[in-house]
Amino acid sequence: MRVDLERGGKRGLAVRFVMEMVRRYVGLVPGPLLFFTYRLKSIPKGIQHYISRGVGRNGAFIRSERELFAAFVSSLNTCRF
Amino acid sequence: MDAAIVEAVMTDWKSAPVSGRIRAALQLLEALTVRPQEVDRGLVMELESAGLNPSEIEEVASVAFHFNLMNRAADAFDFAMLDPEQSDRQSRFLRWIGRVLPCRKAPRPSFGIDDEGQLSPAELMAARQQLLAQPGSTAGDLRAAVMAHAGSLRGGPVSPHRLPAELLKYVEALALHAYWITDAMAEDLKAAGYSEEAIFEVTLVGAFGAVAPAFDRLYEGLYRDAGSREP
């Protein structure tokens, strides 16, 4: 284990509750949720706000196009994720 | 989207059967991800000629930032892969999140200029300042060195800081080919006295530092000579 993102870090009760809901629904807590909540206050809001510009229904691109973009970037980074 | 089109894009996006607007978006994604040094005003003009307006360029850039950051985190922390059913459930969950969260409108103007005259996306400028200034398990000077070194490897200015030797291999892998990061690298950092929280901070700051310069260059190209034009 490189860094125990699941058991380590600093998470409040509400975050742990949401994580448990996700774990029950998905079957495990996906890496990005573990990453972004590991020390929630250490993740600048600016990062979350900038990312959220490309998420949601009001953008210029439809969801399948954004998914293509995401897969393309992961492919360029030789990342299976 | 048709699986054959996705496959064609992954194989060779330049010849894939997609619209000119999507091809321009792919061109931007490739530049931001693989050739950050080539992101400049000339690229922005090419994208605009192909039909992307500044607001669309910013939207594509946001996806590029998200996945360039997250790919590095995934490789550094060895995220668990989801099986097909878990992946499907995660997608449904994210679609629900996407319906609940509107696409965030960029602040106006969508860029900021720091004390050194660097033009950046407004949110990333604030994020950079917070990452360096906030209290943590590592010293602010160390975080500044990690961020600057990672950035200098991907189109950012030459780092004025000296990076501790034990971090060189890890930060360079994180910046250039994060899939090379191994358990042994993390163990070496722990043996050198880095706690798991410190490794988390180094990874977050290093990934941000590696990714952000391309976006500074993009926003320079979008807005430096264009005054405060609105997307």
Contacts between the chains, C-beta under 8 A, distances in Angstrom:
chain1	res1	chain2	res2	distance
A	2	B	76	7.1
A	2	B	77	5.8
A	2	B	78	6.0
A	2	B	183	6.0
A	2	B	186	3.8
A	2	B	199	7.2
A	3	B	77	5.7
A	3	B	186	7.0
A	3	B	196	4.5
A	3	B	199	5.3
A	3	B	200	5.5
A	3	B	203	7.7
A	4	B	196	6.3
A	5	B	77	5.8
A	5	B	200	7.8
A	8	B	196	5.4
A	8	B	197	7.1
A	9	B	197	7.4
A	9	B	200	7.5
A	22	B	93	6.8
A	25	B	89	5.9
A	25	B	93	6.4
A	26	B	82	7.4
A	26	B	86	5.3
A	26	B	89	4.6
A	26	B	90	5.1
A	26	B	93	6.4
A	27	B	82	7.8
A	27	B	83	7.8
A	27	B	85	7.3
A	27	B	86	4.5
A	27	B	89	6.8
A	28	B	80	6.1
A	28	B	82	7.2
A	28	B	86	6.4
A	30	B	79	7.5
A	30	B	80	7.9
A	30	B	82	6.7
A	30	B	90	5.5
A	31	B	73	7.2
A	31	B	74	5.7
A	31	B	77	6.7
A	31	B	79	2.9
A	31	B	80	6.4
A	32	B	70	5.8
A	32	B	73	7.5
A	32	B	74	8.0
A	32	B	79	7.6
A	34	B	77	7.9
A	34	B	79	7.8
A	35	B	70	7.6
A	35	B	73	4.9
A	35	B	77	6.8
A	35	B	79	7.8
A	38	B	200	5.9
A	39	B	197	7.1
A	39	B	200	6.9
A	41	B	134	7.9
A	42	B	134	6.5
A	42	B	136	6.5
A	42	B	201	7.1
A	42	B	204	7.1
A	43	B	204	7.3
A	44	B	126	6.7
A	44	B	127	3.7
A	44	B	130	4.1
A	44	B	131	6.0
A	45	B	123	7.9
A	45	B	126	7.6
A	45	B	127	7.7
A	45	B	130	7.9
A	46	B	122	7.8
A	46	B	123	3.9
A	46	B	124	6.0
A	46	B	125	7.4
A	46	B	126	4.0
A	46	B	127	3.3
A	46	B	128	7.9
A	46	B	130	6.8
A	47	B	69	7.4
A	47	B	123	7.3
A	47	B	124	7.5
A	47	B	127	4.8
A	47	B	208	7.3
A	49	B	104	5.9
A	49	B	123	4.6
A	50	B	62	6.0
A	50	B	65	6.0
A	50	B	121	5.9
A	50	B	123	3.9
A	50	B	124	5.7
A	50	B	127	7.3
A	51	B	62	6.2
A	51	B	65	6.6
A	51	B	66	4.5
A	51	B	69	7.9
A	52	B	62	7.8
A	52	B	101	6.2
A	52	B	103	7.3
A	52	B	104	4.1
A	53	B	58	6.6
A	53	B	59	6.2
A	53	B	62	4.1
A	53	B	103	6.5
A	53	B	104	4.9
A	53	B	105	7.7
A	53	B	106	6.0
A	54	B	59	5.4
A	54	B	60	7.4
A	54	B	61	7.9
A	54	B	62	3.2
A	54	B	63	4.2
A	54	B	65	8.0
A	54	B	66	6.2
A	54	B	103	7.3
A	55	B	62	7.9
A	55	B	66	7.9
A	55	B	97	7.7
A	55	B	98	5.8
A	55	B	101	6.1
A	55	B	103	6.4
A	55	B	104	7.7
A	56	B	98	5.4
A	56	B	99	7.9
A	56	B	101	5.1
A	56	B	102	4.8
A	56	B	103	3.7
A	56	B	104	7.2
A	57	B	98	6.6
A	57	B	99	6.4
A	57	B	102	6.7
A	57	B	103	6.7
A	58	B	102	5.2
A	58	B	103	4.0
A	58	B	105	7.9
A	59	B	59	5.2
A	59	B	103	4.3
A	60	B	55	6.7
A	60	B	56	4.6
A	60	B	59	5.6
A	61	B	25	7.4
A	61	B	56	7.5
A	61	B	59	6.4
A	61	B	60	7.4
A	63	B	95	7.4
A	63	B	98	7.0
A	64	B	1	4.1
A	65	B	1	7.3
A	65	B	22	6.5
A	65	B	25	7.6
A	66	B	63	5.7
A	67	B	1	7.2
A	68	B	1	5.7
A	68	B	5	7.9
A	68	B	6	6.1
A	68	B	9	6.3
A	68	B	22	7.6
A	69	B	25	6.3
A	69	B	26	7.6
A	69	B	29	5.8
A	69	B	60	6.4
A	69	B	63	4.6
A	69	B	64	7.3
A	69	B	67	7.9
A	70	B	63	5.9
A	70	B	66	7.4
A	70	B	67	5.1
A	71	B	6	6.7
A	71	B	10	7.3
A	72	B	9	6.1
A	72	B	10	7.0
A	72	B	13	6.9
A	72	B	26	6.1
A	72	B	29	5.6
A	72	B	30	7.7
A	73	B	29	5.6
A	73	B	33	5.4
A	73	B	63	7.1
A	73	B	64	5.8
A	73	B	67	3.9
A	73	B	68	6.2
A	73	B	71	7.0
A	74	B	67	5.8
A	74	B	71	5.7
A	75	B	10	5.2
A	76	B	29	7.4
A	76	B	30	6.3
A	76	B	33	4.5
A	76	B	34	5.5
A	77	B	33	6.4
A	77	B	67	7.6
A	77	B	68	6.9
A	77	B	71	4.2
A	77	B	72	7.8
A	77	B	178	7.1
A	77	B	179	7.5
A	78	B	177	7.3
A	78	B	179	5.2
A	79	B	71	3.9
A	79	B	74	5.9
A	79	B	75	5.9
A	79	B	178	7.2
A	79	B	179	6.2
A	80	B	81	6.6
A	81	B	70	7.0
A	81	B	71	6.2
A	81	B	74	3.7
A	81	B	75	7.6
A	81	B	79	5.6
A	81	B	81	7.5
